[in-house]
Amino acid sequence: MSDLGSKVVVPKERVDVGAGACLKDEAEKERRITGELRFSILDAKTKKVLKQWESKNVILTRAKYQLARLVGAGGADNYVNRMQFGTGSLAETESDVHLQTPITPIKAVAAAYPDALPTSYRVTFSAFLLADEANGFPISEAGLMCVDDTLVARKTFAAQTKTADHIFLYEWCVSF
């Protein structure tokens, strides 16, 4: 038998989860889904990036539920397909189920998947607020939504008032 250099992890306790059971080990806290939101403001005419921010975000409890269903083929038709924006200011928590103060429009997202390791366990969702969208709103929160309206990630940030002079680009990277 060859040594692949992997460490054997001995489960510490059995966790009953109703219809099934899982083994819980010390490394569980290491296996977290993480998110990062990059927000860019572009000049509407030249498309040049004027400002850009990056920040970690909270992946919500309901996202973990959705992922478990997807892997088990119980939710293959319920995937992240939209991004919503709002003007709320309360900090995000894992138990959030919607944005604090949502606005329209809700935008479709484009998904990109890197092919090369070690980034192949990521997906990046992108959405734009175009020059003629959401003008006058002090946008301070964003969220990723599934087909069934499940909010899977949420981030609050310093308000940026949207004007017709700017395009807002949101790029949300989720790592597994």
Backbone hydrogen bonds in HBPLUS format (Angstrom, degrees):
<---DONOR---> <-ACCEPTOR-->    atom                        ^
c    i                          cat <-CA-CA->   ^        H-A-AA   ^      H-
h    n   atom  resd res      DA  || num        DHA   H-A  angle D-A-AA Bond
n    s   type  num  typ     dist DA aas  dist angle  dist       angle   num
A0012-LYS N   A0024-LYS O   2.96 MM  12  6.11 146.2  2.08 146.9 156.3     1
A0013-GLU N   A0024-LYS O   3.37 MM  11  5.48 165.0  2.39 150.1 151.7     2
A0024-LYS N   A0013-GLU O   2.93 MM  11  5.48 170.8  1.94 171.4 172.4     3
A0015-VAL N   A0022-CYS O   2.95 MM   7  5.46 175.8  1.95 167.1 167.6     4
A0022-CYS N   A0015-VAL O   3.16 MM   7  5.46 166.3  2.18 157.4 159.7     5
A0017-VAL N   A0020-GLY O   3.07 MM   3  5.47 149.3  2.17 151.1 154.7     6
A0028-GLU N   A0025-ASP O   3.17 MM   3  5.70 167.3  2.19 119.9 121.8     7
A0030-GLU N   A0027-ALA O   2.86 MM   3  5.28 146.4  1.97 113.9 124.6     8
A0031-ARG N   A0028-GLU O   3.07 MM   3  5.45 145.8  2.19 109.3 118.5     9
A0034-THR N   A0175-SER O   3.06 MM 141  5.27 158.6  2.11 143.7 150.1    10
A0175-SER N   A0034-THR O   2.87 MM 141  5.27 161.4  1.90 146.8 153.2    11
A0057-ASN N   A0035-GLY O   3.01 MM  22  5.20 150.9  2.09 125.8 124.3    12
A0036-GLU N   A0173-CYS O   2.88 MM 137  5.22 142.2  2.03 146.9 157.4    13
A0173-CYS N   A0036-GLU O   2.86 MM 137  5.22 161.7  1.89 162.6 161.7    14
A0037-LEU N   A0055-SER O   2.78 MM  18  5.41 162.5  1.80 167.0 165.1    15
A0055-SER N   A0037-LEU O   2.94 MM  18  5.41 143.9  2.08 141.5 153.0    16
A0038-ARG N   A0171-GLU O   2.80 MM 133  5.07 165.8  1.82 149.8 154.8    17
A0171-GLU N   A0038-ARG O   2.85 MM 133  5.07 164.1  1.87 153.2 157.9    18
A0039-PHE N   A0053-TRP O   2.83 MM  14  5.23 156.6  1.89 146.3 154.4    19
A0053-TRP N   A0039-PHE O   2.86 MM  14  5.23 155.1  1.93 149.6 158.1    20
A0040-SER N   A0169-LEU O   2.84 MM 129  5.06 164.6  1.87 153.0 157.4    21
A0169-LEU N   A0040-SER O   2.87 MM 129  5.06 169.5  1.89 151.9 155.2    22
A0041-ILE N   A0051-LYS O   2.96 MM  10  5.26 162.0  1.99 142.7 146.1    23
A0050-LEU N   A0041-ILE O   2.73 MM   9  5.61 168.9  1.74 162.7 166.7    24
A0051-LYS N   A0041-ILE O   3.42 MM  10  5.26 155.9  2.49 134.6 139.1    25
A0042-LEU N   A0167-ILE O   2.81 MM 125  5.06 172.9  1.82 158.7 161.0    26
A0167-ILE N   A0042-LEU O   2.91 MM 125  5.06 156.0  1.97 140.3 147.2    27
A0043-ASP N   A0048-LYS O   2.90 MM   5  5.41 158.8  1.95 149.2 153.3    28
A0047-LYS N   A0043-ASP O   2.77 MM   4  4.92 143.5  1.90 140.2 147.8    29
A0044-ALA N   A0165-ASP O   2.88 MM 121  5.29 169.4  1.89 138.0 134.4    30
A0154-ARG N   A0058-VAL O   3.44 MM  96  6.08 156.9  2.49 158.4 165.0    31
A0060-LEU N   A0152-VAL O   2.95 MM  92  5.25 154.8  2.01 132.2 138.4    32
A0063-ALA N   A0060-LEU O   2.93 MM   3  5.33 138.1  2.11 107.6 119.6    33
A0061-THR N   A0094-GLU O   2.85 MM  33  5.37 171.4  1.86 142.1 143.4    34
A0064-LYS N   A0061-THR O   3.10 MM   3  5.36 122.0  2.45 102.6 115.9    35
A0065-TYR N   A0061-THR O   3.27 MM   4  6.66 152.5  2.35 147.5 155.0    36
A0066-GLN N   A0062-ARG O   2.99 MM   4  6.24 158.1  2.04 143.3 148.8    37
A0067-LEU N   A0063-ALA O   2.90 MM   4  6.17 159.0  1.94 153.1 158.3    38
A0068-ALA N   A0064-LYS O   3.06 MM   4  6.27 155.8  2.12 145.0 151.0    39
A0069-ARG N   A0065-TYR O   3.14 MM   4  6.45 153.5  2.21 147.8 154.7    40
A0070-LEU N   A0066-GLN O   2.91 MM   4  6.18 150.9  1.99 148.3 157.2    41
A0071-VAL N   A0067-LEU O   2.99 MM   4  6.18 170.0  2.00 156.5 157.5    42
A0072-GLY N   A0068-ALA O   3.17 MM   4  6.23 148.1  2.27 137.0 145.8    43
A0074-GLY N   A0069-ARG O   2.63 MM   5  4.65 142.3  1.76 157.4 153.2    44
A0073-ALA N   A0070-LEU O   3.08 MM   3  5.03 161.7  2.12 108.5 110.5    45
A0078-ASN N   A0075-GLY O   2.94 MM   3  5.27 163.6  1.97 120.9 122.5    46
A0147-VAL N   A0079-TYR O   3.01 MM  68  5.88 132.6  2.24 144.3 154.4    47
A0081-ASN N   A0145-MET O   3.00 MM  64  6.36 153.5  2.07 153.4 157.7    48
A0109-VAL N   A0081-ASN O   3.17 MM  28  5.57 149.3  2.27 120.6 121.7    49
A0082-ARG N   A0145-MET O   3.27 MM  63  5.19 158.3  2.32 149.5 146.6    50
A0145-MET N   A0082-ARG O   2.90 MM  63  5.19 169.6  1.91 146.9 146.0    51
A0083-MET N   A0107-LYS O   2.72 MM  24  5.25 150.6  1.80 151.7 161.9    52
A0107-LYS N   A0083-MET O   2.88 MM  24  5.25 146.5  1.99 167.5 160.6    53
A0084-GLN N   A0143-GLY O   2.86 MM  59  5.23 161.0  1.89 150.0 156.5    54
A0143-GLY N   A0084-GLN O   2.85 MM  59  5.23 145.7  1.97 150.7 153.5    55
A0103-ILE N   A0085-PHE O   2.89 MM  18  5.91 156.2  1.94 156.7 150.4    56
A0086-GLY N   A0141-GLU O   2.92 MM  55  5.00 143.4  2.06 142.1 136.9    57
A0140-SER N   A0086-GLY O   2.90 MM  54  6.13 158.8  1.94 146.5 153.7    58
A0141-GLU N   A0086-GLY O   3.28 MM  55  5.00 135.0  2.50 131.1 123.2    59
A0087-THR N   A0101-THR O   2.91 MM  14  5.34 150.6  2.00 143.0 147.3    60
A0096-ASP N   A0093-THR O   3.19 MM   3  5.61 171.4  2.19 118.1 119.8    61
A0110-ALA N   A0126-SER O   3.00 MM  16  5.23 155.1  2.06 142.1 149.5    62
A0126-SER N   A0110-ALA O   2.88 MM  16  5.23 152.2  1.96 145.1 154.4    63
A0112-ALA N   A0124-THR O   2.88 MM  12  5.20 147.7  1.98 142.4 153.1    64
A0124-THR N   A0112-ALA O   2.97 MM  12  5.20 163.6  2.00 148.7 154.1    65
A0119-THR N   A0116-ALA O   3.06 MM   3  6.02 124.4  2.38 131.5 138.0    66
A0176-PHE N   A0121-TYR O   2.98 MM  55  5.60 157.4  2.03 161.6 169.0    67
A0123-VAL N   A0174-VAL O   3.02 MM  51  5.48 148.3  2.12 146.6 156.6    68
A0174-VAL N   A0123-VAL O   2.85 MM  51  5.48 167.0  1.86 163.3 165.9    69
A0125-PHE N   A0172-TRP O   2.76 MM  47  5.02 162.4  1.79 145.1 146.4    70
A0172-TRP N   A0125-PHE O   2.72 MM  47  5.02 169.8  1.73 156.7 158.7    71
A0127-ALA N   A0170-TYR O   2.97 MM  43  5.39 150.7  2.06 151.1 159.3    72
A0170-TYR N   A0127-ALA O   2.90 MM  43  5.39 170.0  1.91 167.8 170.7    73
A0129-LEU N   A0168-PHE O   2.79 MM  39  5.00 154.1  1.86 146.6 153.8    74
A0168-PHE N   A0129-LEU O   2.98 MM  39  5.00 158.5  2.03 143.7 147.3    75
A0133-GLU N   A0130-LEU O   3.01 MM   3  5.33 165.1  2.03 124.1 123.8    76
A0137-PHE N   A0134-ALA O   3.34 MM   3  5.93 163.9  2.37 134.0 136.1    77
A0136-GLY N   A0162-LYS O   2.69 MM  26  5.50 167.6  1.71 159.0 154.4    78
A0162-LYS N   A0137-PHE O   2.97 MM  25  5.68 159.7  2.01 153.5 153.2    79
A0139-ILE N   A0160-GLN O   3.05 MM  21  5.31 133.6  2.27 133.5 124.4    80
A0160-GLN N   A0139-ILE O   2.94 MM  21  5.31 154.1  2.01 136.3 142.1    81
A0157-PHE N   A0140-SER O   2.86 MM  17  5.06 153.6  1.93 137.4 139.2    82
A0142-ALA N   A0155-LYS O   2.90 MM  13  5.47 148.2  2.00 152.1 162.2    83
A0155-LYS N   A0142-ALA O   2.94 MM  13  5.47 152.8  2.01 158.1 161.6    84
A0144-LEU N   A0153-ALA O   3.00 MM   9  5.21 147.5  2.11 130.6 140.0    85
A0152-VAL N   A0144-LEU O   2.89 MM   8  5.63 157.1  1.94 149.5 156.9    86
A0146-CYS N   A0150-THR O   2.87 MM   4  5.16 150.4  1.96 141.5 151.3    87
A0149-ASP N   A0146-CYS O   2.93 MM   3  5.14 156.3  1.99 119.9 120.5    88
A0166-HIS N   A0163-THR O   3.16 MM   3  5.73 168.8  2.17 117.3 120.8    89
